[in-house]
Amino acid sequence: MEPLRCYDYLLASRDRVFVWLRELNDDAYRSVHPIGLGSIARTMHHLRGAEWAYMRRIRGVTGLPPKPTPELDPDCDHQTALPFPRLEAAWRDQSERVRTDLESVSDWSTPMVCETKSEGDPYFYRASRSDFFTQLVIHEAHHRAQVMHMLKRLGVETDEIDFNALMWERVEP
């Protein structure tokens, strides 16, 4: 897997989703659905916060992460998630930094011992930058599928966002 090409795909597919999300009013964006994290607002907010957290690891920060600001809290609720226009602008800014940071990684394979905390006491785990990047990509694809399901439930027409549709060059035989 080529990290920069994979990230460029995430950006291309995310851009498509952003187009569809712009069609929604705030009530639809925050409406509750029986899938995943329960709303498009919460899911998109969660994805941006998770990307920020995974990128801390890719940058080599191994200590216990700080409590995220409300704008980056991946565990927000439907009502405290950023309004879509603010989320889109903030995520576009974040994406520029992410891509620049990914370009600077030279060692994808050396494991790091990282500290984290979910519920309860802190604990440690071992993972490489490649592992964190793989999680970032798969995590976004997983939740993006949930967002697309919610968009369809809201009557929004979506389109193809597979890697081959967005990234493969069509040629004449």
Backbone as CSV, one residue per row, in Angstrom:
resi,resn,N_x,N_y,N_z,CA_x,CA_y,CA_z,C_x,C_y,C_z
1,MET,0.844,-1.175,0.000,0.000,0.000,0.000,0.892,1.242,0.000
2,GLU,0.547,2.221,-0.774,1.280,3.480,-0.799,0.505,4.496,0.040
3,PRO,1.058,4.891,1.187,0.300,5.770,2.081,-0.202,7.054,1.434
4,LEU,0.621,7.741,0.662,0.161,9.005,0.075,-0.965,8.783,-0.930
5,ARG,-0.849,7.736,-1.725,-1.917,7.434,-2.693,-3.203,7.042,-1.952
6,CYS,-3.065,6.273,-0.906,-4.249,5.907,-0.108,-4.879,7.141,0.535
7,TYR,-4.039,8.046,1.043,-4.601,9.250,1.647,-5.266,10.130,0.587
8,ASP,-4.652,10.211,-0.586,-5.285,10.974,-1.670,-6.646,10.382,-2.030
9,TYR,-6.756,9.048,-1.975,-8.061,8.416,-2.199,-9.044,8.820,-1.094
10,LEU,-8.584,8.788,0.170,-9.478,9.206,1.254,-9.972,10.633,1.011
11,LEU,-9.073,11.513,0.588,-9.474,12.897,0.324,-10.480,12.972,-0.818
12,ALA,-10.255,12.213,-1.890,-11.178,12.229,-3.035,-12.550,11.692,-2.638
13,SER,-12.577,10.592,-1.899,-13.869,10.029,-1.491,-14.542,10.921,-0.453
14,ARG,-13.759,11.509,0.428,-14.307,12.433,1.420,-14.906,13.657,0.736
15,ASP,-14.237,14.150,-0.310,-14.784,15.287,-1.064,-16.153,14.964,-1.654
16,ARG,-16.298,13.747,-2.161,-17.611,13.340,-2.697,-18.665,13.362,-1.593
17,VAL,-18.315,12.816,-0.441,-19.260,12.792,0.683,-19.591,14.227,1.111
18,PHE,-18.585,15.098,1.135,-18.843,16.498,1.490,-19.873,17.126,0.551
19,VAL,-19.787,16.839,-0.733,-20.764,17.376,-1.692,-22.175,16.942,-1.291
20,TRP,-22.337,15.680,-0.961,-23.664,15.177,-0.583,-24.120,15.766,0.748
21,LEU,-23.193,15.976,1.675,-23.569,16.527,2.979,-24.007,17.984,2.875
22,ARG,-23.473,18.701,1.907,-23.877,20.097,1.724,-25.354,20.217,1.349
23,GLU,-25.950,19.140,0.852,-27.378,19.151,0.503,-28.277,19.124,1.735
24,LEU,-27.727,18.743,2.881,-28.539,18.559,4.090,-28.677,19.847,4.881
25,ASN,-29.845,20.030,5.488,-29.957,21.090,6.487,-29.441,20.535,7.815
26,ASP,-29.291,21.385,8.817,-28.687,20.961,10.084,-29.506,19.880,10.777
27,ASP,-30.838,19.946,10.671,-31.675,18.924,11.312,-31.411,17.542,10.695
28,ALA,-31.314,17.480,9.379,-31.034,16.199,8.720,-29.632,15.722,9.055
29,TYR,-28.667,16.630,9.086,-27.280,16.308,9.422,-27.188,15.692,10.816
30,ARG,-28.019,16.161,11.740,-27.987,15.667,13.119,-29.044,14.593,13.405
31,SER,-29.861,14.251,12.409,-30.940,13.281,12.646,-30.370,11.924,13.050
32,VAL,-31.134,11.229,13.888,-30.676,9.961,14.471,-31.107,8.790,13.592
33,HIS,-30.172,7.871,13.378,-30.387,6.677,12.559,-29.951,5.441,13.346
34,PRO,-30.562,4.294,13.066,-30.224,3.071,13.813,-28.995,2.353,13.232
35,ILE,-27.903,3.080,13.039,-26.693,2.473,12.500,-25.477,3.221,13.051
36,GLY,-24.424,2.509,13.284,-23.150,3.105,13.672,-23.251,4.010,14.878
37,LEU,-22.706,5.212,14.751,-22.713,6.175,15.849,-24.018,6.953,15.935
38,GLY,-24.942,6.690,15.022,-26.296,7.194,15.159,-26.664,8.452,14.396
39,SER,-25.692,9.232,13.951,-26.008,10.406,13.139,-24.819,10.723,12.254
40,ILE,-25.101,11.404,11.166,-24.023,11.836,10.279,-23.123,12.813,11.027
41,ALA,-23.727,13.734,11.779,-22.945,14.742,12.507,-21.941,14.076,13.446
42,ARG,-22.418,13.155,14.250,-21.532,12.507,15.226,-20.471,11.666,14.517
43,THR,-20.855,10.974,13.456,-19.914,10.104,12.754,-18.808,10.913,12.089
44,MET,-19.163,11.989,11.409,-18.144,12.806,10.741,-17.228,13.484,11.760
45,HIS,-17.795,13.968,12.845,-17.007,14.581,13.913,-16.035,13.543,14.491
46,HIS,-16.542,12.340,14.713,-15.727,11.238,15.228,-14.559,10.939,14.283
47,LEU,-14.832,10.897,12.988,-13.782,10.581,12.017,-12.680,11.635,12.020
48,ARG,-13.057,12.889,12.070,-12.029,13.941,12.090,-11.175,13.828,13.354
49,GLY,-11.816,13.621,14.498,-11.073,13.477,15.758,-10.180,12.249,15.760
50,ALA,-10.670,11.163,15.185,-9.868,9.940,15.124,-8.656,10.133,14.212
51,GLU,-8.851,10.809,13.074,-7.706,11.074,12.188,-6.649,11.876,12.939
52,TRP,-7.068,12.890,13.675,-6.149,13.697,14.479,-5.383,12.808,15.465
53,ALA,-6.098,11.910,16.140,-5.464,11.035,17.139,-4.489,10.051,16.489
54,TYR,-4.877,9.432,15.382,-3.968,8.492,14.700,-2.740,9.219,14.176
55,MET,-2.915,10.446,13.709,-1.771,11.194,13.198,-0.806,11.577,14.317
56,ARG,-1.273,11.761,15.532,-0.353,11.985,16.661,0.602,10.808,16.765
57,ARG,0.074,9.608,16.609,0.913,8.400,16.694,1.868,8.331,15.504
58,ILE,1.371,8.607,14.316,2.222,8.562,13.128,3.349,9.591,13.248
59,ARG,3.076,10.695,13.913,4.117,11.711,14.142,5.104,11.278,15.219
60,GLY,4.829,10.151,15.886,5.759,9.625,16.883,5.421,9.949,18.319
61,VAL,4.263,10.532,18.581,3.857,10.837,19.951,3.306,9.552,20.567
62,THR,3.995,9.043,21.592,3.628,7.741,22.158,2.944,7.839,23.519
63,GLY,2.987,9.004,24.150,2.403,9.151,25.474,0.893,9.201,25.465
64,LEU,0.345,9.198,26.653,-1.105,9.277,26.836,-1.617,10.542,26.149
65,PRO,-2.598,10.402,25.255,-3.092,11.596,24.556,-3.786,12.546,25.526
66,PRO,-3.711,13.847,25.250,-4.434,14.795,26.098,-5.933,14.674,25.857
67,LYS,-6.704,15.188,26.810,-8.154,15.234,26.590,-8.395,16.128,25.380
68,PRO,-9.117,15.613,24.368,-9.308,16.422,23.159,-10.200,17.631,23.418
69,THR,-9.965,18.672,22.645,-10.840,19.835,22.703,-12.212,19.409,22.170
70,PRO,-13.268,20.146,22.496,-14.589,19.771,21.971,-14.616,19.647,20.443
71,GLU,-13.816,20.476,19.754,-13.805,20.408,18.288,-13.198,19.104,17.772
72,LEU,-12.371,18.429,18.586,-11.715,17.198,18.148,-12.171,15.968,18.921
73,ASP,-13.113,16.123,19.821,-13.541,14.999,20.653,-14.269,13.958,19.810
74,PRO,-13.661,12.757,19.615,-14.328,11.756,18.787,-15.555,11.140,19.460
75,ASP,-15.762,11.460,20.731,-16.897,10.892,21.460,-17.997,11.917,21.721
76,CYS,-18.111,12.922,20.866,-19.152,13.932,21.026,-20.528,13.289,20.813
77,ASP,-21.577,14.056,21.063,-22.910,13.536,20.771,-23.479,14.256,19.545
78,HIS,-24.705,13.896,19.176,-25.318,14.428,17.953,-25.420,15.954,17.975
79,GLN,-25.689,16.516,19.146,-25.925,17.957,19.228,-24.642,18.762,19.413
80,THR,-23.590,18.175,19.994,-22.353,18.932,20.215,-21.363,18.795,19.055
81,ALA,-21.652,17.915,18.106,-20.799,17.809,16.916,-20.803,19.139,16.178
82,LEU,-19.674,19.464,15.583,-19.589,20.723,14.827,-20.645,20.774,13.734
83,PRO,-21.200,21.954,13.470,-22.068,22.100,12.291,-21.243,21.753,11.047
84,PHE,-21.903,21.222,10.024,-21.149,20.732,8.880,-20.223,21.773,8.243
85,PRO,-20.650,23.016,7.999,-19.720,23.970,7.368,-18.427,24.162,8.175
86,ARG,-18.531,24.206,9.491,-17.328,24.345,10.337,-16.491,23.082,10.302
87,LEU,-17.149,21.924,10.346,-16.417,20.664,10.304,-15.653,20.534,8.985
88,GLU,-16.316,20.837,7.876,-15.653,20.721,6.573,-14.430,21.628,6.500
89,ALA,-14.564,22.872,6.914,-13.437,23.805,6.855,-12.285,23.344,7.750
90,ALA,-12.616,22.928,8.961,-11.577,22.481,9.890,-10.890,21.216,9.388
91,TRP,-11.665,20.296,8.813,-11.088,19.039,8.331,-10.218,19.279,7.102
92,ARG,-10.607,20.209,6.251,-9.768,20.533,5.084,-8.413,21.099,5.543
93,ASP,-8.440,21.972,6.554,-7.183,22.480,7.115,-6.345,21.349,7.704
94,GLN,-7.004,20.478,8.463,-6.306,19.348,9.077,-5.708,18.438,8.000
95,SER,-6.445,18.216,6.922,-5.996,17.316,5.851,-4.705,17.793,5.207
96,GLU,-4.557,19.099,5.062,-3.315,19.634,4.497,-2.128,19.282,5.385
97,ARG,-2.298,19.439,6.695,-1.216,19.088,7.636,-0.949,17.598,7.611
98,VAL,-2.019,16.793,7.551,-1.864,15.342,7.528,-1.046,14.919,6.317
99,ARG,-1.408,15.412,5.151,-0.689,14.992,3.943,0.781,15.389,4.025
100,THR,1.063,16.604,4.494,2.449,17.051,4.657,3.194,16.141,5.628
101,ASP,2.555,15.794,6.726,3.201,14.909,7.711,3.429,13.511,7.145
102,LEU,2.482,13.004,6.380,2.659,11.680,5.773,3.834,11.683,4.800
103,GLU,4.007,12.764,4.064,5.135,12.876,3.129,6.476,12.788,3.848
104,SER,6.512,13.218,5.101,7.780,13.273,5.828,8.130,11.956,6.531
105,VAL,7.231,10.996,6.568,7.517,9.727,7.253,8.503,8.912,6.423
106,SER,9.586,8.494,7.050,10.568,7.655,6.356,10.580,6.235,6.909
107,ASP,10.134,6.065,8.147,10.137,4.739,8.774,8.706,4.352,9.125
108,TRP,8.131,3.500,8.289,6.756,3.057,8.511,6.671,1.797,9.353
109,SER,7.764,1.052,9.498,7.661,-0.306,10.045,8.130,-0.493,11.477
110,THR,8.959,0.378,12.029,9.452,0.174,13.388,8.313,0.329,14.388
111,PRO,8.111,-0.688,15.231,7.028,-0.579,16.223,7.354,0.460,17.306
112,MET,6.311,1.063,17.822,6.413,1.994,18.945,5.546,1.427,20.069
113,VAL,5.951,1.668,21.294,5.107,1.317,22.429,4.363,2.584,22.823
114,CYS,3.054,2.518,22.753,2.206,3.690,22.992,1.323,3.467,24.204
115,GLU,1.010,4.569,24.863,0.122,4.535,26.020,-1.225,5.113,25.624
116,THR,-2.272,4.498,26.090,-3.614,5.012,25.829,-4.507,4.729,27.022
117,LYS,-5.695,5.229,26.957,-6.677,5.012,28.019,-8.047,5.067,27.385
118,SER,-8.825,4.033,27.588,-10.219,4.121,27.174,-11.008,4.203,28.466
119,GLU,-11.703,3.178,28.812,-12.381,3.180,30.110,-11.470,2.477,31.104
120,GLY,-11.203,3.131,32.223,-10.347,2.522,33.230,-8.933,3.062,33.192
121,ASP,-8.003,2.190,33.575,-6.609,2.588,33.702,-5.918,2.664,32.347
122,PRO,-4.863,3.486,32.266,-4.066,3.517,31.031,-3.457,2.142,30.750
123,TYR,-3.201,1.862,29.502,-2.510,0.639,29.122,-1.589,0.929,27.943
124,PHE,-0.721,-0.035,27.639,0.268,0.133,26.586,0.036,-0.887,25.486
125,TYR,0.435,-0.539,24.272,0.370,-1.461,23.141,1.506,-1.138,22.186
126,ARG,1.797,-2.071,21.308,2.871,-1.912,20.331,2.262,-1.893,18.935
127,ALA,2.637,-0.878,18.149,2.151,-0.755,16.769,3.120,0.129,15.993
128,SER,3.156,-0.067,14.687,4.021,0.742,13.824,3.231,1.896,13.213
129,ARG,3.940,2.818,12.597,3.263,3.904,11.875,2.378,3.322,10.771
130,SER,2.843,2.271,10.131,2.038,1.615,9.105,0.738,1.074,9.699
131,ASP,0.822,0.497,10.895,-0.385,0.005,11.573,-1.369,1.148,11.839
132,PHE,-0.842,2.268,12.325,-1.718,3.405,12.609,-2.342,3.948,11.335
133,PHE,-1.557,4.026,10.269,-2.103,4.528,9.009,-3.159,3.571,8.460
134,THR,-2.890,2.267,8.546,-3.875,1.275,8.094,-5.177,1.446,8.865
135,GLN,-5.078,1.632,10.179,-6.271,1.839,10.995,-6.993,3.117,10.579
136,LEU,-6.246,4.187,10.328,-6.851,5.451,9.905,-7.689,5.239,8.642
137,VAL,-7.119,4.549,7.654,-7.804,4.344,6.370,-9.020,3.432,6.536
138,ILE,-8.833,2.300,7.190,-9.930,1.332,7.332,-11.041,1.904,8.211
139,HIS,-10.659,2.608,9.259,-11.638,3.220,10.158,-12.516,4.209,9.394
140,GLU,-11.888,5.052,8.561,-12.687,6.021,7.804,-13.601,5.319,6.796
141,ALA,-13.089,4.305,6.107,-13.924,3.590,5.134,-15.131,2.943,5.831
142,HIS,-14.894,2.356,6.999,-15.963,1.716,7.778,-17.068,2.726,8.111
143,HIS,-16.681,3.852,8.699,-17.687,4.837,9.098,-18.266,5.595,7.906
144,ARG,-17.482,5.760,6.839,-18.014,6.418,5.650,-19.163,5.599,5.059
145,ALA,-19.043,4.286,5.107,-20.136,3.430,4.622,-21.397,3.670,5.456
146,GLN,-21.236,3.853,6.750,-22.393,4.143,7.598,-23.015,5.495,7.229
147,VAL,-22.168,6.495,6.977,-22.668,7.811,6.580,-23.437,7.695,5.263
148,MET,-22.902,6.946,4.318,-23.598,6.786,3.032,-24.948,6.105,3.218
149,HIS,-25.017,5.152,4.138,-26.294,4.510,4.438,-27.280,5.543,4.992
150,MET,-26.812,6.385,5.896,-27.686,7.419,6.461,-28.122,8.411,5.385
151,LEU,-27.203,8.774,4.484,-27.572,9.670,3.386,-28.679,9.061,2.528
152,LYS,-28.559,7.780,2.214,-29.595,7.112,1.418,-30.928,7.105,2.164
153,ARG,-30.886,6.889,3.476,-32.117,6.921,4.282,-32.771,8.301,4.228
154,LEU,-31.947,9.335,4.044,-32.460,10.704,3.963,-32.860,11.093,2.540
155,GLY,-32.704,10.167,1.585,-33.105,10.416,0.211,-32.055,11.097,-0.650
156,VAL,-30.819,11.160,-0.184,-29.746,11.794,-0.955,-29.198,10.784,-1.959
157,GLU,-29.110,11.199,-3.205,-28.523,10.355,-4.252,-27.009,10.393,-4.117
158,THR,-26.408,9.224,-3.943,-24.953,9.142,-3.857,-24.426,8.445,-5.106
159,ASP,-23.129,8.330,-5.193,-22.490,7.781,-6.379,-21.339,6.881,-5.951
160,GLU,-20.631,6.362,-6.910,-19.514,5.448,-6.695,-18.334,6.168,-6.046
161,ILE,-17.776,5.569,-4.991,-16.573,6.140,-4.376,-15.497,5.084,-4.142
162,ASP,-15.596,3.943,-4.798,-14.550,2.931,-4.668,-13.225,3.462,-5.185
163,PHE,-12.146,2.906,-4.671,-10.797,3.299,-5.080,-10.640,3.228,-6.597
164,ASN,-11.086,2.122,-7.191,-10.905,1.976,-8.644,-11.669,3.044,-9.424
165,ALA,-12.804,3.475,-8.928,-13.586,4.498,-9.629,-12.936,5.883,-9.532
166,LEU,-12.284,6.159,-8.426,-11.720,7.490,-8.203,-10.235,7.604,-8.552
167,MET,-9.515,6.496,-8.546,-8.059,6.597,-8.642,-7.440,5.908,-9.862
168,TRP,-8.155,4.999,-10.492,-7.576,4.317,-11.648,-7.782,5.164,-12.893
169,GLU,-6.754,5.247,-13.705,-6.819,5.988,-14.955,-7.446,5.121,-16.027
170,ARG,-8.457,5.659,-16.691,-9.057,4.950,-17.818,-8.185,5.151,-19.050
171,VAL,-7.980,4.079,-19.784,-7.143,4.158,-21.000,-7.835,3.436,-22.131
172,GLU,-7.431,3.753,-23.327,-7.912,3.046,-24.510,-7.103,1.776,-24.670
173,PRO,-7.740,0.688,-25.078,-6.994,-0.591,-25.249,-5.997,-0.528,-26.391
